[in-house]
Amino acid sequence: MIALLVAVVSAQLVPNDVKVYRGKDGQRVEVVTLVGGEKGRPATLVRVTGSGSERDGLVFRGVTQQANRDAFVMRYGGKEWTLFDKRDGELSVSMPGPREFRAKFDERATKEGDANAVVKTHEAQLADDSIALAEKAEWPHLVAKYEKAANEAASQLSKSCGAPVTFGFRWATFDDDTMANVDAWKLCAPLVPALQARCAAVKARPKVSCALGAVPSVERLDGSLRLTVPKTGASTSWAQQELAK
């Protein structure tokens, strides 16, 4: 179900219409139905603002289930989350954190609504990892363990290369299945000796991150190196060759 939510909406980012709802305490709910989706399960984007939640402003993606009542179901915190359902013509909204609130349809705000702007915001949040980080579960103990190892590796790199280096993870790319079943540091650790052997590349871009992806790659960004490894791992020799290019 969760994989379906992501697949359906990611493939369709053409807005069909927008409806805006207002809560009595200033909350605003924008519901953008996208072209496509399945019969009875429209692909939808939803943005809530003014609720007091730390997730205010994120444009969540999911599907609207039209069974006994309309219910917007998305992925949040590694599981399915019903952000709202419609009761008696009003939305009953459950944002992460604050209490549930009700919101009524706002005709004027709907006429002034901008579905394309909501889509563009969603795309920007996909690009900066905000959506992926909200969708996945939190793994505080594992993250602390792996980041400790990465910080130790950064100290070694800094000493070897004679310049300050940071080494971290692009956590949004490490899905919950990987976090639960694979040692993330073991995937990234083979990159360290390759970086030590290519100090010129490291000095030019001293902010290094390890990401998870389908194929291994090295991206040279502004001041940073992003090295992507697959679940099967990447060899030190491969990374050393790529960093030499």
N, C-alpha and C positions, 0 to 999 in steps of 0.2 A: 504493500500500500504506500509506504513512505517513498520508495524508489519511484513509484508511479507518479506521485505528486511532483517530484522534482523533474522527471522526464517530460511530463505533460506541459508544465509551464515553461521550462527552459527552452522548449522547441517553439513556443508561441509567444512572441512579445509584440504583437500587433493589437492595439487596444480596440475594443468594440464599443464600449460605453463606460461612463463613470457615474456613480451615485455617491452623494455625500450625506452623511448622517451627523447629527449634533447631540452631544450629551448636555445635561442641564448645568454642568460645571465647566463648560467650555471645551469638552472633548470633541474631537473631530475625527470621523472615520471616512476614509475615501476607499471606495470599492470599485476597482477597475476590472471589468470582464474582458478577457482576451479572446481574439479570434481563435477558433480551434477548440481543443479539449474533446471530451467524450459526451455523448448524449446524456443529459441529466447531471453532468459533472463539469460545468464550465471551468476552464482554467482562469484563475483570478489572482490579482494583486491587491493587497490591502495595506493601507498606511494609517496608523493611529497616532494622533498627536494630542497633547494636553491631558494625558491620562496620569502623568506622574511616574510612569514606568521608565526604567532605564532603557527600554527598547522603543520608546517613543521615536517616531521618525523613520524607523526601518520599514522598508516596503517588503512585507512578507509575501511569499508565493505559496500557492496551494490550489485546492479545488473546492468549489461550492457544491456540496451534496444536497440534492433536492429530493428528499424522501418525505418524512412526516413534516419536516420544516427545513428551511435553508440553513445550512451550517457550513462555515468556512473552516476547512481542516488543512493544517500546514504541518511542517516539521519544525520542532523547536526543542532544544536541549536533548537531542538524540531520540526523540519519540514524537508521536502524533500529538498535536495540540489543536483543540477546537477554539479558535480565537473568538468566534461569535456564532450565535444562532439567532434566528428571527422568531420572535414570540409576539403575537398580537400586533404584527406590523412594525414592531420596533426591534432593534438589535440589542441583544444581551451580550456584552463584550467582556472577555476575560483576558486582559493583558497580563503578561508575567509580572508579578509583584503586587500591584494595587488590587483593591477589591473590584469585583464585577460592577460595571455600570451599564445603563441603558441609554440608547441613542435613537433619536427620531429622524426620519427622512427630512432633509432640508432642500426644498425645491429651488430656492434662489442660489444656494451654494452649489447645487448640482449643475445648474445652468452655467455657472461661472467656473465649474471644475475643469481641470486640464489633465486629461488622461495621459497624454503624451509626456507631460512633465513627470507624472508618477512612474511611467515606464523608464524614463531616462534616469531617474533617481535610483530605481531598482538596478538598472544596469551598472551604474556607478558603484553601488554598494556590493554588487557581485565582484566588480573589479578590485575593490579595496578589501575584500574578504569579510566585510561586516556581516553579510548574510550567512556565509558558510560557518562563521564562528558562532552565530546565534543558533543555527540549525543543529550543530553537533553537540554532543554531550560534553560536560566539563570533566577533565581528568587531572585534578590539581596535584595529586601525589605523584603521578607519573610525569607530569609536566615539570614539577620541581626536580625530580630525579634526573630527567634527561637534560634539563637546562643546567644543572650543576655540572654534568659531564661536559656539556658544550662550553661552559665558562672555563673549565679546566683546560679544554682544548684550545680556547682562545688565548689563554695565558701562555701555553706552549708555543702557539703560532707567533704571538707577539715577541716572545724571547728569541725564537728561531729567526724571525725576519727582521728583528730590530725596529719594529714599528707597532703601534697599538692596533690590535685587530679584535673585532667582535665576531662571535659565531653563534648563530641562533637557528630557530626553526620557523618555517612558515606553517603554523599550526593549522590553519584553515584547510590545508591540503591533506592532513592526516585524518582520514575518516575514522568513524567509531570502531569499525571492524578491525582496522589496523591497530588502533590504540589498545583494543582489548586483546589482540592475539599476537602482535609483533612487537619486538623491542625496537622502538624508533631510533634509539641511539646506535644500535648495531647496524642499522641501515646507513646512517650518516658517518659513522666513525671512520670507514675506509677513505673518506675524503680528506681527513686531516693530514696524513703523510704526503698526499699529493699536493696539498696546499703548502706544506713545509718545503717541498721540492720546487715550488714555483712562487717564490717570494715576490718576484717582480709583479706578477699578476695580483697578488694579495695586497702589496703596497699601493698599487694603482686603484684598487677597490677593496678597502679594508673591512667593509661590512659584509660578512659572509652569512648566507642562510642556506639551510637544507630544506628542500621541499619534496613531497611525494608526488609521483606522476606515472603515467603509463610507460614513458621511455626516458632514459637518462639524457640529461642535457645540461649545458652551462650557459647561463644568460649573463651578459655583461651590462649592468645597468649603471645609472649615474651614481658612482661612488660605492657600488655594491656588486657582489657576485652572488647569483642564485643558482645553486646546484640542485638539480632534480634527480632523484633516484627512484626506481621502481620498487615494488614490494620484494622482488627477487634480489635486490641490491645492485650496487655498481662497484666495479673494481677500482682499486687505487691506480692501476696502470691506465685505465680508461680516463679517469679524471685528470691524471697528470698530462696525458696527451692532449686533452681538450683545453686545459689551462695554458698549454704552450702555444696554442694557435694565436 
